[in-house]
């Protein structure tokens, strides 16, 4: 997955949109901040998410973090491989470590999300 | 900015994540807590513990002063012997947990970083009744721990004393890289190992040498994160979590270090008056891999019976384990409880502490 083609939320989720399907994960920066991921909880297929809803949880040895939906949609797939082996999220957050796929309504506004360069300069480097 | 140990530049240079701990800027993780934890169990971990307070007590009254302050016995300490003890407040609650070393008529007390200034102020108030001086050498010396099965062999070439001749919880004044140092067979990880106290530049040089020599054998610097998961597996309390001014050592399971029958000490009268129904520290093993974090409610049926004080996913056992304070009715081994993990009731069983015990060779 080309990181330059993704959209980013300030809460460190990434979103890839292909047709009406959005794939959501969390960024390398977030994974590095958390370190040592031990538990991932994802929503059941069919759940309707509003933009900004917490749809899951990642736990590291140190902390618990909620994961938020960057846009609204209905969950059509959750990555059970990552639930079974949370370390995948640490090693490969943009490919094997994707979290959920959602069906996105036509005309969804993504203007609040950031480009890779904006995310890097305004969020990552601000830390 | 907090206080910095002599190893701070080294931590910063090697990419450690730095956090505030007891007023000090300390490394919490270098690369991965789990890797650092596992390195300590299988090889050796190096820990910067220079933030721990180092207070010297000297003079004819030093022994009696410490006997008066501490719950454990001091007068029978052998040369070089080290003993764990509690310092109590007048209500019998815990002011700190400490190690005391004896060298002739002099005593060294190693205290928690977060309690150092509180203790110094309090000791100063009591000291005039005794013929004793107190010197705080925390910022003029440094301290590191080398812990794990490779610790003694790794360190031996840098130290004059024969490390395998120093007994568990004994220490020796010897040389490290040719300079004066105190080496003790102590630690906070559940592994064999030593702790070293020496001049700042000596500790910095030893740290680099041990990493140079040991890296290929699996020696790693280990941060506060791994120190926490290691001590949880070893069932050891941490001040601020299992021990507080409002928590007494008997309820925390440290009655073995309280010699109420043999001696008097500050806080003893209040301690003996404590209600036998107060919560006690237990170990919990949870179902699944979610971590029981500090403050999570512990329940029996629908009723709250206590709260978690520390928890982690044990890297060694691959189980979710926690320490909690629960009502005495729920303390028996095997008792089935639940922990409220952010709204879901996760099954938990009361198990024996420590969770992990190393094989004795």
Interface residues (C-beta under 8 A of the other chain):
Chain A: X35 X36 X38 X39 X57 X59 X61 X62 X64
Chain B: X17 X28 X29 X32 X33 X34 X225 X229 X289 X290 X291 X293 X312 X313 X342
